[in-house]
Amino acid sequence: MYIIQEMQTTAGVTALVPATTYAERNAAESAYHAALAAAAVSAVQVHAVVLLDEHGNTLKRDYYEHVAE
């Protein structure tokens, strides 16, 4: 089993998006990259996505931090 967990932080407050689960790794990685694509253009200050296995091991993680220019 593979789990996608997404976190969105603005003004020091973090919200956890409900986790999604996948039976197959390719489907999970597709969802992981889709979430990151949305995070890239998000207005959220820090938008992070983590791909975990059922043991809680981190398989992939990345984030976008949007800072006012």
mmCIF file as gemmi writes it, N, C-alpha and C atoms, coordinates in Angstrom:
data_model
loop_
_atom_site.group_PDB
_atom_site.id
_atom_site.type_symbol
_atom_site.label_atom_id
_atom_site.label_alt_id
_atom_site.label_comp_id
_atom_site.label_asym_id
_atom_site.label_entity_id
_atom_site.label_seq_id
_atom_site.pdbx_PDB_ins_code
_atom_site.Cartn_x
_atom_site.Cartn_y
_atom_site.Cartn_z
_atom_site.occupancy
_atom_site.B_iso_or_equiv
_atom_site.pdbx_formal_charge
_atom_site.auth_seq_id
_atom_site.auth_asym_id
_atom_site.pdbx_PDB_model_num
ATOM 1 N N . MET Axp A 1 ? 0.841 -1.17 0 1 0 ? 1 A 1
ATOM 2 C CA . MET Axp A 1 ? 0 0 0 1 0 ? 1 A 1
ATOM 3 C C . MET Axp A 1 ? 0.888 1.234 0 1 0 ? 1 A 1
ATOM 4 N N . TYR Axp A 2 ? 0.419 2.274 -0.676 1 0 ? 2 A 1
ATOM 5 C CA . TYR Axp A 2 ? 1.135 3.539 -0.772 1 0 ? 2 A 1
ATOM 6 C C . TYR Axp A 2 ? 0.195 4.659 -0.356 1 0 ? 2 A 1
ATOM 7 N N . ILE Axp A 3 ? 0.727 5.624 0.374 1 0 ? 3 A 1
ATOM 8 C CA . ILE Axp A 3 ? -0.08 6.716 0.927 1 0 ? 3 A 1
ATOM 9 C C . ILE Axp A 3 ? 0.504 8.044 0.474 1 0 ? 3 A 1
ATOM 10 N N . ILE Axp A 4 ? -0.376 8.945 0.029 1 0 ? 4 A 1
ATOM 11 C CA . ILE Axp A 4 ? 0.01 10.319 -0.294 1 0 ? 4 A 1
ATOM 12 C C . ILE Axp A 4 ? -0.53 11.213 0.816 1 0 ? 4 A 1
ATOM 13 N N . GLN Axp A 5 ? 0.356 11.981 1.451 1 0 ? 5 A 1
ATOM 14 C CA . GLN Axp A 5 ? -0.048 12.951 2.465 1 0 ? 5 A 1
ATOM 15 C C . GLN Axp A 5 ? 0.406 14.324 1.997 1 0 ? 5 A 1
ATOM 16 N N . GLU Axp A 6 ? -0.517 15.252 2.035 1 0 ? 6 A 1
ATOM 17 C CA . GLU Axp A 6 ? -0.247 16.616 1.583 1 0 ? 6 A 1
ATOM 18 C C . GLU Axp A 6 ? -0.429 17.561 2.753 1 0 ? 6 A 1
ATOM 19 N N . MET Axp A 7 ? 0.494 18.534 2.887 1 0 ? 7 A 1
ATOM 20 C CA . MET Axp A 7 ? 0.441 19.52 3.956 1 0 ? 7 A 1
ATOM 21 C C . MET Axp A 7 ? 0.502 20.917 3.354 1 0 ? 7 A 1
ATOM 22 N N . GLN Axp A 8 ? -0.332 21.799 3.873 1 0 ? 8 A 1
ATOM 23 C CA . GLN Axp A 8 ? -0.369 23.175 3.383 1 0 ? 8 A 1
ATOM 24 C C . GLN Axp A 8 ? -0.221 24.108 4.577 1 0 ? 8 A 1
ATOM 25 N N . THR Axp A 9 ? 0.816 24.95 4.538 1 0 ? 9 A 1
ATOM 26 C CA . THR Axp A 9 ? 1.093 25.856 5.648 1 0 ? 9 A 1
ATOM 27 C C . THR Axp A 9 ? 1.039 27.295 5.176 1 0 ? 9 A 1
ATOM 28 N N . THR Axp A 10 ? 0.226 28.092 5.858 1 0 ? 10 A 1
ATOM 29 C CA . THR Axp A 10 ? 0.132 29.525 5.604 1 0 ? 10 A 1
ATOM 30 C C . THR Axp A 10 ? 0.062 30.238 6.945 1 0 ? 10 A 1
ATOM 31 N N . ALA Axp A 11 ? 0.864 31.281 7.099 1 0 ? 11 A 1
ATOM 32 C CA . ALA Axp A 11 ? 0.9 32.089 8.324 1 0 ? 11 A 1
ATOM 33 C C . ALA Axp A 11 ? 1.129 31.224 9.558 1 0 ? 11 A 1
ATOM 34 N N . GLY Axp A 12 ? 1.979 30.195 9.434 1 0 ? 12 A 1
ATOM 35 C CA . GLY Axp A 12 ? 2.317 29.353 10.571 1 0 ? 12 A 1
ATOM 36 C C . GLY Axp A 12 ? 1.28 28.317 10.957 1 0 ? 12 A 1
ATOM 37 N N . VAL Axp A 13 ? 0.22 28.192 10.171 1 0 ? 13 A 1
ATOM 38 C CA . VAL Axp A 13 ? -0.828 27.208 10.445 1 0 ? 13 A 1
ATOM 39 C C . VAL Axp A 13 ? -0.791 26.143 9.355 1 0 ? 13 A 1
ATOM 40 N N . THR Axp A 14 ? -0.656 24.88 9.772 1 0 ? 14 A 1
ATOM 41 C CA . THR Axp A 14 ? -0.575 23.774 8.818 1 0 ? 14 A 1
ATOM 42 C C . THR Axp A 14 ? -1.871 22.987 8.797 1 0 ? 14 A 1
ATOM 43 N N . ALA Axp A 15 ? -2.358 22.746 7.576 1 0 ? 15 A 1
ATOM 44 C CA . ALA Axp A 15 ? -3.542 21.908 7.369 1 0 ? 15 A 1
ATOM 45 C C . ALA Axp A 15 ? -3.094 20.633 6.664 1 0 ? 15 A 1
ATOM 46 N N . LEU Axp A 16 ? -3.625 19.501 7.118 1 0 ? 16 A 1
ATOM 47 C CA . LEU Axp A 16 ? -3.362 18.222 6.469 1 0 ? 16 A 1
ATOM 48 C C . LEU Axp A 16 ? -4.527 17.902 5.547 1 0 ? 16 A 1
ATOM 49 N N . VAL Axp A 17 ? -4.222 17.705 4.287 1 0 ? 17 A 1
ATOM 50 C CA . VAL Axp A 17 ? -5.233 17.279 3.324 1 0 ? 17 A 1
ATOM 51 C C . VAL Axp A 17 ? -5.495 15.794 3.599 1 0 ? 17 A 1
ATOM 52 N N . PRO Axp A 18 ? -6.742 15.327 3.544 1 0 ? 18 A 1
ATOM 53 C CA . PRO Axp A 18 ? -6.986 13.9 3.793 1 0 ? 18 A 1
ATOM 54 C C . PRO Axp A 18 ? -6.088 13.025 2.909 1 0 ? 18 A 1
ATOM 55 N N . ALA Axp A 19 ? -5.466 12.033 3.537 1 0 ? 19 A 1
ATOM 56 C CA . ALA Axp A 19 ? -4.549 11.142 2.834 1 0 ? 19 A 1
ATOM 57 C C . ALA Axp A 19 ? -5.305 10.296 1.81 1 0 ? 19 A 1
ATOM 58 N N . THR Axp A 20 ? -4.604 9.942 0.737 1 0 ? 20 A 1
ATOM 59 C CA . THR Axp A 20 ? -5.15 9.024 -0.257 1 0 ? 20 A 1
ATOM 60 C C . THR Axp A 20 ? -4.248 7.804 -0.313 1 0 ? 20 A 1
ATOM 61 N N . THR Axp A 21 ? -4.832 6.64 -0.589 1 0 ? 21 A 1
ATOM 62 C CA . THR Axp A 21 ? -4.062 5.401 -0.631 1 0 ? 21 A 1
ATOM 63 C C . THR Axp A 21 ? -4.184 4.742 -1.999 1 0 ? 21 A 1
ATOM 64 N N . TYR Axp A 22 ? -3.149 3.996 -2.34 1 0 ? 22 A 1
ATOM 65 C CA . TYR Axp A 22 ? -3.071 3.322 -3.64 1 0 ? 22 A 1
ATOM 66 C C . TYR Axp A 22 ? -2.472 1.942 -3.439 1 0 ? 22 A 1
ATOM 67 N N . ALA Axp A 23 ? -2.95 0.983 -4.203 1 0 ? 23 A 1
ATOM 68 C CA . ALA Axp A 23 ? -2.432 -0.381 -4.128 1 0 ? 23 A 1
ATOM 69 C C . ALA Axp A 23 ? -1.16 -0.535 -4.96 1 0 ? 23 A 1
ATOM 70 N N . GLU Axp A 24 ? -1.045 0.245 -6.019 1 0 ? 24 A 1
ATOM 71 C CA . GLU Axp A 24 ? 0.089 0.097 -6.93 1 0 ? 24 A 1
ATOM 72 C C . GLU Axp A 24 ? 0.985 1.338 -6.892 1 0 ? 24 A 1
ATOM 73 N N . ARG Axp A 25 ? 2.275 1.11 -6.915 1 0 ? 25 A 1
ATOM 74 C CA . ARG Axp A 25 ? 3.233 2.214 -6.805 1 0 ? 25 A 1
ATOM 75 C C . ARG Axp A 25 ? 3.128 3.206 -7.961 1 0 ? 25 A 1
ATOM 76 N N . ASN Axp A 26 ? 2.949 2.733 -9.189 1 0 ? 26 A 1
ATOM 77 C CA . ASN Axp A 26 ? 2.873 3.662 -10.32 1 0 ? 26 A 1
ATOM 78 C C . ASN Axp A 26 ? 1.695 4.624 -10.178 1 0 ? 26 A 1
ATOM 79 N N . ALA Axp A 27 ? 0.565 4.132 -9.717 1 0 ? 27 A 1
ATOM 80 C CA . ALA Axp A 27 ? -0.6 4.998 -9.498 1 0 ? 27 A 1
ATOM 81 C C . ALA Axp A 27 ? -0.314 6.004 -8.387 1 0 ? 27 A 1
ATOM 82 N N . ALA Axp A 28 ? 0.363 5.552 -7.334 1 0 ? 28 A 1
ATOM 83 C CA . ALA Axp A 28 ? 0.708 6.442 -6.221 1 0 ? 28 A 1
ATOM 84 C C . ALA Axp A 28 ? 1.685 7.523 -6.676 1 0 ? 28 A 1
ATOM 85 N N . GLU Axp A 29 ? 2.678 7.145 -7.467 1 0 ? 29 A 1
ATOM 86 C CA . GLU Axp A 29 ? 3.642 8.137 -7.947 1 0 ? 29 A 1
ATOM 87 C C . GLU Axp A 29 ? 2.985 9.145 -8.887 1 0 ? 29 A 1
ATOM 88 N N . SER Axp A 30 ? 2.033 8.692 -9.679 1 0 ? 30 A 1
ATOM 89 C CA . SER Axp A 30 ? 1.295 9.608 -10.55 1 0 ? 30 A 1
ATOM 90 C C . SER Axp A 30 ? 0.539 10.636 -9.712 1 0 ? 30 A 1
ATOM 91 N N . ALA Axp A 31 ? -0.137 10.178 -8.664 1 0 ? 31 A 1
ATOM 92 C CA . ALA Axp A 31 ? -0.877 11.08 -7.775 1 0 ? 31 A 1
ATOM 93 C C . ALA Axp A 31 ? 0.078 12.02 -7.038 1 0 ? 31 A 1
ATOM 94 N N . TYR Axp A 32 ? 1.22 11.512 -6.638 1 0 ? 32 A 1
ATOM 95 C CA . TYR Axp A 32 ? 2.243 12.32 -5.963 1 0 ? 32 A 1
ATOM 96 C C . TYR Axp A 32 ? 2.683 13.479 -6.863 1 0 ? 32 A 1
ATOM 97 N N . HIS Axp A 33 ? 2.991 13.169 -8.117 1 0 ? 33 A 1
ATOM 98 C CA . HIS Axp A 33 ? 3.438 14.214 -9.046 1 0 ? 33 A 1
ATOM 99 C C . HIS Axp A 33 ? 2.303 15.174 -9.41 1 0 ? 33 A 1
ATOM 100 N N . ALA Axp A 34 ? 1.082 14.683 -9.476 1 0 ? 34 A 1
ATOM 101 C CA . ALA Axp A 34 ? -0.059 15.563 -9.74 1 0 ? 34 A 1
ATOM 102 C C . ALA Axp A 34 ? -0.247 16.553 -8.591 1 0 ? 34 A 1
ATOM 103 N N . ALA Axp A 35 ? -0.093 16.079 -7.359 1 0 ? 35 A 1
ATOM 104 C CA . ALA Axp A 35 ? -0.211 16.97 -6.198 1 0 ? 35 A 1
ATOM 105 C C . ALA Axp A 35 ? 0.898 18.008 -6.21 1 0 ? 35 A 1
ATOM 106 N N . LEU Axp A 36 ? 2.105 17.611 -6.588 1 0 ? 36 A 1
ATOM 107 C CA . LEU Axp A 36 ? 3.207 18.573 -6.668 1 0 ? 36 A 1
ATOM 108 C C . LEU Axp A 36 ? 2.991 19.588 -7.786 1 0 ? 36 A 1
ATOM 109 N N . ALA Axp A 37 ? 2.381 19.151 -8.875 1 0 ? 37 A 1
ATOM 110 C CA . ALA Axp A 37 ? 2.077 20.081 -9.969 1 0 ? 37 A 1
ATOM 111 C C . ALA Axp A 37 ? 1.125 21.163 -9.482 1 0 ? 37 A 1
ATOM 112 N N . ALA Axp A 38 ? 0.138 20.767 -8.697 1 0 ? 38 A 1
ATOM 113 C CA . ALA Axp A 38 ? -0.796 21.751 -8.121 1 0 ? 38 A 1
ATOM 114 C C . ALA Axp A 38 ? -0.074 22.64 -7.116 1 0 ? 38 A 1
ATOM 115 N N . ALA Axp A 39 ? 0.826 22.06 -6.331 1 0 ? 39 A 1
ATOM 116 C CA . ALA Axp A 39 ? 1.573 22.829 -5.334 1 0 ? 39 A 1
ATOM 117 C C . ALA Axp A 39 ? 2.464 23.879 -5.987 1 0 ? 39 A 1
ATOM 118 N N . ALA Axp A 40 ? 2.97 23.596 -7.168 1 0 ? 40 A 1
ATOM 119 C CA . ALA Axp A 40 ? 3.872 24.52 -7.857 1 0 ? 40 A 1
ATOM 120 C C . ALA Axp A 40 ? 3.207 25.853 -8.165 1 0 ? 40 A 1
ATOM 121 N N . VAL Axp A 41 ? 1.918 25.844 -8.396 1 0 ? 41 A 1
ATOM 122 C CA . VAL Axp A 41 ? 1.196 27.073 -8.748 1 0 ? 41 A 1
ATOM 123 C C . VAL Axp A 41 ? 0.248 27.512 -7.643 1 0 ? 41 A 1
ATOM 124 N N . SER Axp A 42 ? 0.346 26.893 -6.493 1 0 ? 42 A 1
ATOM 125 C CA . SER Axp A 42 ? -0.526 27.187 -5.36 1 0 ? 42 A 1
ATOM 126 C C . SER Axp A 42 ? -0.188 28.542 -4.736 1 0 ? 42 A 1
ATOM 127 N N . ALA Axp A 43 ? -1.178 29.15 -4.103 1 0 ? 43 A 1
ATOM 128 C CA . ALA Axp A 43 ? -0.965 30.392 -3.361 1 0 ? 43 A 1
ATOM 129 C C . ALA Axp A 43 ? -0.562 30.106 -1.913 1 0 ? 43 A 1
ATOM 130 N N . VAL Axp A 44 ? -0.558 28.849 -1.523 1 0 ? 44 A 1
ATOM 131 C CA . VAL Axp A 44 ? -0.183 28.443 -0.168 1 0 ? 44 A 1
ATOM 132 C C . VAL Axp A 44 ? 1.309 28.718 0.033 1 0 ? 44 A 1
ATOM 133 N N . GLN Axp A 45 ? 1.691 29.235 1.21 1 0 ? 45 A 1
ATOM 134 C CA . GLN Axp A 45 ? 3.094 29.594 1.451 1 0 ? 45 A 1
ATOM 135 C C . GLN Axp A 45 ? 4.033 28.395 1.335 1 0 ? 45 A 1
ATOM 136 N N . VAL Axp A 46 ? 3.726 27.315 2.043 1 0 ? 46 A 1
ATOM 137 C CA . VAL Axp A 46 ? 4.526 26.089 1.954 1 0 ? 46 A 1
ATOM 138 C C . VAL Axp A 46 ? 3.565 24.945 1.657 1 0 ? 46 A 1
ATOM 139 N N . HIS Axp A 47 ? 3.794 24.275 0.573 1 0 ? 47 A 1
ATOM 140 C CA . HIS Axp A 47 ? 2.896 23.212 0.101 1 0 ? 47 A 1
ATOM 141 C C . HIS Axp A 47 ? 3.761 21.967 -0.089 1 0 ? 47 A 1
ATOM 142 N N . ALA Axp A 48 ? 3.589 20.978 0.787 1 0 ? 48 A 1
ATOM 143 C CA . ALA Axp A 48 ? 4.442 19.787 0.789 1 0 ? 48 A 1
ATOM 144 C C . ALA Axp A 48 ? 3.636 18.54 0.467 1 0 ? 48 A 1
ATOM 145 N N . VAL Axp A 49 ? 4.3 17.572 -0.165 1 0 ? 49 A 1
ATOM 146 C CA . VAL Axp A 49 ? 3.673 16.296 -0.514 1 0 ? 49 A 1
ATOM 147 C C . VAL Axp A 49 ? 4.658 15.182 -0.159 1 0 ? 49 A 1
ATOM 148 N N . VAL Axp A 50 ? 4.132 14.124 0.479 1 0 ? 50 A 1
ATOM 149 C CA . VAL Axp A 50 ? 4.954 12.99 0.889 1 0 ? 50 A 1
ATOM 150 C C . VAL Axp A 50 ? 4.317 11.707 0.371 1 0 ? 50 A 1
ATOM 151 N N . LEU Axp A 51 ? 5.146 10.807 -0.153 1 0 ? 51 A 1
ATOM 152 C CA . LEU Axp A 51 ? 4.712 9.47 -0.56 1 0 ? 51 A 1
ATOM 153 C C . LEU Axp A 51 ? 5.293 8.495 0.456 1 0 ? 51 A 1
ATOM 154 N N . LEU Axp A 52 ? 4.414 7.762 1.136 1 0 ? 52 A 1
ATOM 155 C CA . LEU Axp A 52 ? 4.803 6.814 2.182 1 0 ? 52 A 1
ATOM 156 C C . LEU Axp A 52 ? 4.403 5.397 1.8 1 0 ? 52 A 1
ATOM 157 N N . ASP Axp A 53 ? 5.054 4.419 2.427 1 0 ? 53 A 1
ATOM 158 C CA . ASP Axp A 53 ? 4.546 3.057 2.303 1 0 ? 53 A 1
ATOM 159 C C . ASP Axp A 53 ? 3.738 2.742 3.57 1 0 ? 53 A 1
ATOM 160 N N . GLU Axp A 54 ? 3.172 1.538 3.638 1 0 ? 54 A 1
ATOM 161 C CA . GLU Axp A 54 ? 2.288 1.194 4.756 1 0 ? 54 A 1
ATOM 162 C C . GLU Axp A 54 ? 3.033 1.072 6.088 1 0 ? 54 A 1
ATOM 163 N N . HIS Axp A 55 ? 4.361 1.057 6.059 1 0 ? 55 A 1
ATOM 164 C CA . HIS Axp A 55 ? 5.154 1.015 7.278 1 0 ? 55 A 1
ATOM 165 C C . HIS Axp A 55 ? 5.563 2.408 7.739 1 0 ? 55 A 1
ATOM 166 N N . GLY Axp A 56 ? 5.153 3.429 6.999 1 0 ? 56 A 1
ATOM 167 C CA . GLY Axp A 56 ? 5.501 4.795 7.348 1 0 ? 56 A 1
ATOM 168 C C . GLY Axp A 56 ? 6.828 5.257 6.79 1 0 ? 56 A 1
ATOM 169 N N . ASN Axp A 57 ? 7.442 4.444 5.95 1 0 ? 57 A 1
ATOM 170 C CA . ASN Axp A 57 ? 8.701 4.848 5.329 1 0 ? 57 A 1
ATOM 171 C C . ASN Axp A 57 ? 8.444 5.904 4.261 1 0 ? 57 A 1
ATOM 172 N N . THR Axp A 58 ? 9.259 6.936 4.252 1 0 ? 58 A 1
ATOM 173 C CA . THR Axp A 58 ? 9.154 7.983 3.248 1 0 ? 58 A 1
ATOM 174 C C . THR Axp A 58 ? 9.825 7.511 1.965 1 0 ? 58 A 1
ATOM 175 N N . LEU Axp A 59 ? 9.052 7.428 0.889 1 0 ? 59 A 1
ATOM 176 C CA . LEU Axp A 59 ? 9.578 7.015 -0.403 1 0 ? 59 A 1
ATOM 177 C C . LEU Axp A 59 ? 9.979 8.214 -1.256 1 0 ? 59 A 1
ATOM 178 N N . LYS Axp A 60 ? 9.179 9.274 -1.179 1 0 ? 60 A 1
ATOM 179 C CA . LYS Axp A 60 ? 9.47 10.521 -1.903 1 0 ? 60 A 1
ATOM 180 C C . LYS Axp A 60 ? 8.887 11.664 -1.087 1 0 ? 60 A 1
ATOM 181 N N . ARG Axp A 61 ? 9.51 12.808 -1.198 1 0 ? 61 A 1
ATOM 182 C CA . ARG Axp A 61 ? 8.963 14.002 -0.555 1 0 ? 61 A 1
ATOM 183 C C . ARG Axp A 61 ? 9.496 15.218 -1.29 1 0 ? 61 A 1
ATOM 184 N N . ASP Axp A 62 ? 8.675 16.24 -1.36 1 0 ? 62 A 1
ATOM 185 C CA . ASP Axp A 62 ? 9.104 17.49 -1.967 1 0 ? 62 A 1
ATOM 186 C C . ASP Axp A 62 ? 8.136 18.579 -1.539 1 0 ? 62 A 1
ATOM 187 N N . TYR Axp A 63 ? 8.513 19.806 -1.777 1 0 ? 63 A 1
ATOM 188 C CA . TYR Axp A 63 ? 7.65 20.923 -1.405 1 0 ? 63 A 1
ATOM 189 C C . TYR Axp A 63 ? 7.942 22.12 -2.278 1 0 ? 63 A 1
ATOM 190 N N . TYR Axp A 64 ? 7.005 23.047 -2.237 1 0 ? 64 A 1
ATOM 191 C CA . TYR Axp A 64 ? 7.183 24.364 -2.863 1 0 ? 64 A 1
ATOM 192 C C . TYR Axp A 64 ? 6.969 25.396 -1.786 1 0 ? 64 A 1
ATOM 193 N N . GLU Axp A 65 ? 7.846 26.374 -1.746 1 0 ? 65 A 1
ATOM 194 C CA . GLU Axp A 65 ? 7.71 27.48 -0.806 1 0 ? 65 A 1
ATOM 195 C C . GLU Axp A 65 ? 7.558 28.756 -1.623 1 0 ? 65 A 1
ATOM 196 N N . HIS Axp A 66 ? 6.418 29.387 -1.471 1 0 ? 66 A 1
ATOM 197 C CA . HIS Axp A 66 ? 6.112 30.599 -2.229 1 0 ? 66 A 1
ATOM 198 C C . HIS Axp A 66 ? 6.352 31.809 -1.353 1 0 ? 66 A 1
ATOM 199 N N . VAL Axp A 67 ? 7.358 32.579 -1.722 1 0 ? 67 A 1
ATOM 200 C CA . VAL Axp A 67 ? 7.744 33.754 -0.946 1 0 ? 67 A 1
ATOM 201 C C . VAL Axp A 67 ? 7.432 34.987 -1.794 1 0 ? 67 A 1
ATOM 202 N N . ALA Axp A 68 ? 6.865 35.99 -1.147 1 0 ? 68 A 1
ATOM 203 C CA . ALA Axp A 68 ? 6.565 37.233 -1.866 1 0 ? 68 A 1
ATOM 204 C C . ALA Axp A 68 ? 7.857 37.828 -2.415 1 0 ? 68 A 1
ATOM 205 N N . GLU Axp A 69 ? 7.824 38.218 -3.669 1 0 ? 69 A 1
ATOM 206 C CA . GLU Axp A 69 ? 9.028 38.781 -4.303 1 0 ? 69 A 1
ATOM 207 C C . GLU Axp A 69 ? 9.028 40.274 -4.248 1 0 ? 69 A 1
